[in-house]
Amino acid sequence: MPLYNDTGNQQSTPGRPSLGRRRFVRQLVLLSLGSQIPWWTACDTAVKTLNTGGVLTASQAEIADFVFDWLLPDDSHGPSAREINAYPFFLWVLQDPHYDPEQQTYYKQGLDWVEETCVEDYNGPFHTINIRQRQTLLDKIRDTNWGESWLASMLTVTIEALLGDPIYGCNPNGASWEWLGHQPGQPRPDEHTRYPIILNRKMEGHPITKIDQL
């Protein structure tokens, strides 16, 4: 079963954004509001240029950046992956000491699996193939068991970046909230109550006695 299905009569064309994919993401995010997705564990700073963050290879970084664009493209119908800083958020996730290390490994393994599949199908690494070929490759991967699962996990990262408070460097100016018609919870975090400061304080045994400390 594919990760998403394009809706309506419009077909997804390689190299072009899919409105069906965007509708799917929006619907999924709306369902996720108020769920257990840890959206507040967002990135501390936004990375202005693509880099490895010291945790990815150059190949892994290029694949990850393209996957986020593929999941939430820039099509003038809402915030794109770049506009919500999805890739910088991903780098932060991979470096977060409080994040599940097995999940961090899984994210990177998936990037390697994409590269391996690319070499099998196109006799070369991901960075050597064109946009149409990249789209076709991800469409194929999406329809495999491992690909559906891994892309779903990357979609979760995208959703976390969509819902994050701007103080963490994601969702600049609350653009995603406006797109979703979402009112964020109050009180919002400030420099003294943002993650991971509160989490570190709790782990160190410091009492949290007021709601505005959460």
C-alpha positions in Angstrom: 0.0 0.0 0.0 1.6 3.4 -1.0 2.4 6.1 1.5 -0.1 8.4 -0.2 -2.4 8.4 -3.2 -2.8 11.4 -5.5 -6.4 12.6 -5.5 -8.6 13.9 -8.3 -7.9 13.5 -12.0 -4.5 15.2 -11.9 -1.7 12.7 -12.2 1.7 13.0 -10.4 4.3 13.9 -13.1 8.0 13.2 -12.5 9.8 16.4 -11.8 6.6 18.3 -10.8 5.1 18.8 -7.3 2.1 16.6 -6.5 -1.0 18.4 -5.1 -2.2 15.0 -3.9 0.8 14.6 -1.8 0.4 18.1 -0.3 -3.3 17.4 0.5 -2.2 14.2 2.2 0.4 16.0 4.3 -2.1 18.7 5.3 -4.8 16.2 6.3 -2.3 14.1 8.3 -1.0 17.2 10.1 -4.5 18.3 11.1 -5.1 14.8 12.5 -1.8 14.9 14.3 -2.6 18.1 16.2 -2.9 17.3 19.9 -1.4 13.8 19.4 1.8 12.4 20.9 4.0 13.7 18.1 6.9 15.5 20.0 6.7 18.6 17.8 8.3 20.7 20.5 11.6 19.0 20.2 12.4 21.2 17.2 15.7 22.6 16.0 17.5 25.3 17.9 18.9 27.1 14.9 18.1 27.2 11.2 20.8 26.2 8.8 21.0 28.6 5.9 23.0 26.4 3.6 22.9 22.7 3.0 25.6 21.0 5.1 26.1 17.6 6.8 25.9 18.8 10.3 28.8 16.5 11.1 26.4 13.6 11.2 25.7 12.8 7.5 27.9 12.1 4.5 27.6 14.5 1.5 25.6 11.8 -0.3 23.2 11.3 2.6 22.7 15.1 3.0 21.8 15.5 -0.7 19.3 12.6 -0.6 17.7 13.9 2.6 17.3 17.4 1.3 15.6 16.1 -1.9 13.3 13.7 0.0 12.0 16.6 2.1 11.4 18.6 -1.0 9.6 15.6 -2.5 7.4 15.2 0.5 6.5 18.9 0.8 7.4 20.7 -2.5 7.4 24.3 -3.2 4.2 24.7 -5.3 2.7 27.9 -4.0 -0.1 26.0 -2.2 1.4 26.3 1.3 4.7 26.3 3.1 7.4 24.0 1.5 9.9 21.8 3.2 12.6 24.5 2.7 10.3 27.2 4.1 9.7 25.3 7.3 13.5 24.4 7.6 12.8 20.6 7.4 16.3 19.7 6.5 18.0 21.8 9.3 15.4 20.3 11.7 16.5 16.8 10.5 20.1 17.6 11.3 19.1 18.7 14.7 17.2 15.5 15.3 20.2 13.4 14.4 22.3 15.3 16.9 19.7 15.5 19.7 21.1 13.5 22.7 17.6 13.0 24.0 16.3 11.4 20.8 16.0 7.6 20.3 19.4 6.5 19.0 17.9 3.6 17.1 15.6 5.9 15.3 18.5 8.2 14.4 20.3 5.2 13.0 17.2 4.2 11.0 16.9 7.6 9.4 20.5 7.4 8.1 20.2 3.7 7.1 17.2 4.7 4.9 19.4 7.3 3.1 21.9 4.6 2.4 19.2 2.3 1.1 18.1 5.0 -1.3 21.7 5.3 -2.5 22.0 1.6 -3.0 18.7 1.4 -4.9 19.9 4.3 -7.1 23.1 2.5 -8.0 21.1 -0.7 -8.8 18.7 1.2 -11.1 20.9 3.8 -12.6 24.4 2.4 -12.3 25.5 5.5 -10.4 25.0 7.5 -7.1 22.1 9.7 -6.4 23.9 13.0 -7.1 24.5 11.9 -10.7 20.9 11.4 -11.7 18.5 14.1 -12.8 15.3 15.3 -11.2 13.0 13.2 -13.2 15.0 10.1 -12.4 15.1 11.0 -8.7 11.3 11.4 -8.7 10.9 8.0 -10.4 13.3 6.4 -7.9 11.4 7.7 -4.9 8.1 6.7 -6.4 9.5 3.1 -6.8 10.9 3.1 -3.2 7.6 4.4 -1.8 5.9 1.2 -3.1 8.3 -1.1 -1.3 7.8 -2.3 2.3 11.0 -0.7 3.6 10.4 2.4 1.5 6.9 3.0 2.8 8.0 2.7 6.4 11.1 4.8 6.0 9.4 7.6 4.1 6.6 7.6 6.7 9.3 8.3 9.3 10.7 11.1 7.2 7.2 12.5 6.9 7.0 12.5 10.7 10.1 14.7 10.8 8.4 17.0 8.3 5.3 17.2 10.4 7.3 18.0 13.5 9.0 20.8 11.6 5.5 22.0 10.5 4.2 22.2 14.0 7.2 23.5 15.8 7.3 26.8 17.5 9.3 29.4 15.6 11.5 29.9 18.7 13.2 26.6 17.8 14.1 27.8 14.3 11.4 25.8 12.5 8.1 27.1 11.1 9.4 30.7 10.7 6.8 33.3 11.7 4.3 30.6 12.3 3.6 30.2 8.6 2.5 26.6 9.0 0.1 27.4 11.8 -1.5 30.0 9.5 -1.7 27.5 6.7 -3.4 24.9 9.0 -5.6 27.4 10.7 -4.0 26.2 14.0 -3.9 28.2 17.2 -0.7 27.1 19.2 -1.0 26.2 22.8 -0.3 28.7 25.5 1.9 29.7 27.1 4.4 29.5 24.3 8.1 28.8 25.2 10.6 31.6 25.6 14.4 31.5 25.9 14.1 30.2 29.5 11.4 27.6 29.0 12.3 26.1 25.6 13.4 22.6 25.0 15.9 21.2 25.9 16.4 23.6 28.8 13.2 22.3 30.6 14.0 18.7 29.9 17.6 19.1 31.2 16.2 20.9 34.3 13.9 18.0 34.9 16.6 15.4 34.4 18.9 17.2 36.8 16.1 17.0 39.5 15.2 20.7 39.6 11.6 21.1 40.6 9.1 22.4 38.1 6.4 24.2 40.1 4.7 26.5 37.6 2.8 25.8 34.4 4.9 28.4 32.6 8.0 26.3 33.3 6.7 23.6 31.0 
